[in-house]
């Protein structure tokens, strides 16, 4: 498969330096506790299995769903099946117009244009997130965190391994050690209780996280509430419901 490059490769964001560790209040006991220590249980059985298997999944603010399949292949959900498009990737997020932004298998960063071409952006990354307002954030080399300004990546303080973006354009991240943070409007990192391995935020602002052993939790504003099921990757649709990649690669959506 072939990427269509519309701008030249420029120096990678790996060349940027000065990333600071995401750190705020230190290791207070509540912040350091695992998610399961603060969670309550919700045993609704509302999972719908979709055809196929994947390694990452993204949902846009318009409800468009995209998945990374075998070998990095890229697919869009048409309501009943997965339609494959050209290209390969390892991570995916979806913008408000329903178009994917991806991390290529080698770390390169691309976005899909309205004309169906892949536009390569400067730099390299390991994860990417797009908010309902169109704000795009990426995890770069060593966990460094950047926001797209329309022509280049602006670095902010902190380090992370996974990223999602809320409707206000602010990131929620999984730190390199599994800690969970969200960025405030004043530019500070607020640590949330628990630990996780992946995170998603819907167009309505609902946040979900994958905790220990693949357990799934929803943020209620003060604690993580556990629901049934297990997964490895998570994204959230405009109504606040998660779509996940199960631990074996199976694809599910939450219906209630």
N, C-alpha and C positions, 0 to 999 in steps of 0.2 A: 504494500500500500504506500501511497506517496503523499507527503504533506505538500501543500502549496504555500510557499513562503512569499509573503508580500512585502516584508521588510527584511533588511539584512540582519544577520546575527550580530549582536553587539556584545560588549563585555557582560559577563554574567553577574547576577546579583551575588554570586559567591565571592566576587571581588570586593564587595562592600564589607566594611569592618565595623567593629565597635558594638556588636550586639551585646546587650546586657541580659542577664538572667531575669525572667519574669519573677519578681519577688516583691512582696508587699509586707505582710504582717509577720512573716517568719513562720516558725513551725508550731503554732498553737495547736492544741490537741484536737479541737473541733475541725480545723482545716485539714489536719493530717489524717483524719480517720477515713477508712474506706467508705465508698458510697453506701455499701450495704449496711453500715453501722447506723445510718441516719434514715434509711428508707422504710416506708411502709409498703404493704403489698396490695396490688390490684390484680385479681385473677380473671379479668374479662378475657374471653377467648374470641378475639376479633381479627385474627390473622387470615389473610387470603393469599394463597400461594400462586405465584405467576409462573409461566413457562420459562425454561432456561435456567442458566446459572451465571453468576457474575462475581467480580472482585471489588467493584466500587459502584456507587449509585448516586445520582443527583436529581433533584427536583427544583424547577424554577418557580418563581412567584406566579407565573401563569399556569402552573400545573404540569408543564412539560416534564417528562421523566426520561432520563438517559441512563444507560448502564455500560460498564466496561465488562466485556465477556472474555471468553477464552483467547489467550494470546494477545490480549490488549485490544481486541476488536471493539468497536463502538456501535451502540444500538440506541434507537429511540422507540419508546412505547407508543403504539398507535391506538391503544385501547383494548386490543385483543392479542397482539403479537409484537415481537421486536423487529423493527426494520433496521438492517445494517447500513451504515454509511462508510465512506472511505476513512482511512486513518487508524492509528493505534495509540493507546494511552494507558497510563497506570492509575491516574486519579482524575475525577471529573466533578465539575460544578456547573450550574445552569443559571443563565442571567434572566432578567425579567421578561425578555423577549422570547424565551424558550430556547436560546442557543447555548451550546456547551463551551466551556473553557476547560482546557485539559492540561495535565502534566503528561508529556510524552514519555515513552518507555525509557528514554535516556535523560529525562529531567527537563527537557525543553518545554516551553510554555506556548500554547496556541489558543486562539479563540476561533470559533466558527462564525463566518460572516453571513449576512442575509442572503448573499448570492451563492452560498454553499461552498465557499472556499475556506481553507485554513490559513489564518494569518498568524505568522510567528511573531511573538513578542520578545523583547530583550530578556536575557537572564535565564536562570534555571531554578527549578523548585522541586519540592517533594510533596506538597499538598496545596490545594487552592480552594477558595470559597468566594461565593458571590451573594450579596444581599439583595433583598427585594427592591432596594433603591438603586441597584446597579453597581454598588461599591464592590471592588474586587481586591482581595487580599491573598497573599501567597506566603508559604513557608519556604525559605531559601536555604542556602548552605548552612549547616550547623544549627538549624532551627531558627535562624534569624527571620524576622517578620517584616513584611513589606505591604504597602498599599499602592495600587495603580493610580496614577494621577492623569492618565490619558495618553501619556507619552513615555513615562519612565516609572520605575518603582521607588517609592519613598520609604526608607527604613524607619521603623519605630523601635522603641526599646523592647526587650524581652526575647525569649526563645520558646519554641513550641514544636510539637510534632504533628498535630492535627488542628484544623481551623474551620470554623463556620462563621457566617456573617448574619447579624440580625437586621431587621427592617430599617433601622436607623443607620446602617452602614458600619456598625461597630463589631469587631471580632470577638468570638468566644473560642477559646483554645484549650487543647490538652497540652500541658507542659511536657518537657522532655522526660520528666519523672512520673508522668501520669496525673499530676495535679491539674485542677480545672480553674480557669480564669475567664473573666469577661472584661472587656475594655469599657471604661465609663466615658461619658461625654466630656469629662474634664481631662481625659488622656491618662487616667490611672488604670492599673490592673487591680481588679477586685477578685480575691481568691474565694472560690466557693467550696463548700464541704465536699469531701470525697475525692475519688480518683477515677480515671476513665481511660479508654483507649481510642474512642472516636466520639465525635460530637456533631449535632445538627441543630439548626435553628430554622423554623418555618417563617413564611411570609407574615404570619400573624404574631411572631415573636416567641412562639412556644419552643423551648429548648429540650432536647433529648440527649442522652449520653449512653454509651456502652461502658458498663462497669466490669468488675472482676468476673472471669469465667463467661463473658459474653452476655451477662445480665443487662436488662434494658430499663432505663429510668427516665422519668419526665420531671422537669423542674417545676415546682409549684410556687416559686417565689421565695421560699426559705429552706426547702429541703428537696431531696430527690425521692420521688415516689416510684417504687418498683412495679412493673407490670409483668405479665407472663411472657415467656419466650426468651430466646437467646440469639445473638447476632454478632457479627464482626465489624460491619460498617453500617452507618445510619445516615439518612437524610430526612428532611421533614417537608411535607407539602404545605400549600397555602392555608389549609384549614387546621394545621397544627398536628397532623397525624404522620407517623413515621413510615418510611419505606426502608427496608433493611436487606442486607446480604447476610444470610444465615451462616453459621460456623462452617457448614459444608459447601457454601457457595450458592445455595438456593435463594430465591428472591421472594420476598413477602411485602405486602402492604397492610397497614393497619386500617380497618374500616370503621372502628368505633372506639 
